[in-house]
Amino acid sequence: MGFCRSIAEGKEMTMAYRFFYWALRGRGEQVRLLLNELEQDYEDVFVSKDREFPSLKREGAATLAFGSVPMLQDGDFKLVQGPAIMNYLGSKHGIMPSDPRLAAKTEAMVLGAEDMRMAYFRILGKDERAAEKRSQFVEGDWGKRWLAAWDGLLELNGDNGYLVGTSLTQADLAVWDALDAIVNWIEGAGFEKFARVESYYESIAARPAIAEYLVSDRRIGKKL
Ligand SMILES: N[C@@H](CCC(=O)N[C@@H](CS)C(=O)NCC(=O)O)C(=O)O
């Protein structure tokens, strides 16, 4: 188990990460997946809109720099923006490639996952218009844009089960989480003819730490 360690009064203390987000998957789940994969101790601080959120916002720029969650606290360091949190953890725990080009590609893919997640957020809703947008998405961008993109990127990386390089990066979990949200929550969105993306999705889900987390009580998996 990895910890953030500090020395206080001659004694070694362990400090777990604190992760601030709603009690939802949303933009937070990718970070929780990554912390689990990295076997890091963390506390889920579930922020509620009418209680903790206003008081965190009152702390100003040092806490929620843009007035939004997610926020990761690592000791006295606080970081916002989901993709930046993913890249920080990837780089701090040594899964971010050291080659600058591969590192930049990894970041680009975390942002690509974020774009896909945003496309998914935009079609959620209970009204008829939202339902219509969902079927347009399933018929259109889901396969033609997103699955085709991940398929091409996996092939380009040598079909080795990772998006960048020869081992797992934070991008794989960012992408996995957005794929998982869509296939579970958008009716009709499957992997269709994209067998490569499907087997990639399954192989990430089968990683021991991820598989354990996915069935644990800790997971917010049943909520959007
Ligand atoms: N680009 C930011 C977007 C953050 C964001 O919009 N967070 C939402 C929750 S998912 C939020 O805090 N909204 C503020 C509000 O609802 O007042 C990120 O990726 O972290």
The ligand as an SDF file (V2000), in Angstrom:
LIG
                    3D

 20 19  0  0  0  0  0  0  0  0999 V2000
  -13.1730   20.9180  -16.4020 N   0  0  0  0  0  0  0  0  0  0  0  0
  -13.5540   20.6020  -15.0570 C   0  0  0  0  0  0  0  0  0  0  0  0
  -15.0650   20.7010  -14.9400 C   0  0  0  0  0  0  0  0  0  0  0  0
  -15.4960   20.6280  -13.5030 C   0  0  0  0  0  0  0  0  0  0  0  0
  -16.9850   20.7890  -13.3300 C   0  0  0  0  0  0  0  0  0  0  0  0
  -17.6890   21.4230  -14.1410 O   0  0  0  0  0  0  0  0  0  0  0  0
  -17.4630   20.2220  -12.2310 N   0  0  0  0  0  0  0  0  0  0  0  0
  -18.8610   20.3210  -11.8880 C   0  0  0  0  0  0  0  0  0  0  0  0
  -19.3240   19.0250  -11.2770 C   0  0  0  0  0  0  0  0  0  0  0  0
  -19.1360   17.6460  -12.3730 S   0  0  0  0  0  0  0  0  0  0  0  0
  -19.0320   21.4140  -10.8600 C   0  0  0  0  0  0  0  0  0  0  0  0
  -18.3210   21.4450   -9.8750 O   0  0  0  0  0  0  0  0  0  0  0  0
  -19.9530   22.3290  -11.1080 N   0  0  0  0  0  0  0  0  0  0  0  0
  -20.1680   23.4310  -10.2370 C   0  0  0  0  0  0  0  0  0  0  0  0
  -21.5900   23.5940   -9.8540 C   0  0  0  0  0  0  0  0  0  0  0  0
  -22.3820   22.6620  -10.0820 O   0  0  0  0  0  0  0  0  0  0  0  0
  -21.9100   24.6440   -9.3110 O   0  0  0  0  0  0  0  0  0  0  0  0
  -13.0110   19.2280  -14.6460 C   0  0  0  0  0  0  0  0  0  0  0  0
  -12.7660   18.4010  -15.5200 O   0  0  0  0  0  0  0  0  0  0  0  0
  -12.7900   18.9760  -13.4580 O   0  0  0  0  0  0  0  0  0  0  0  0
  1  2  1  0
  2  3  1  0
  2 18  1  0
  3  4  1  0
  4  5  1  0
  5  6  2  0
  5  7  1  0
  7  8  1  0
  8  9  1  0
  8 11  1  0
  9 10  1  0
 11 12  2  0
 11 13  1  0
 13 14  1  0
 14 15  1  0
 15 16  2  0
 15 17  1  0
 18 19  2  0
 18 20  1  0
M  END
$$$$
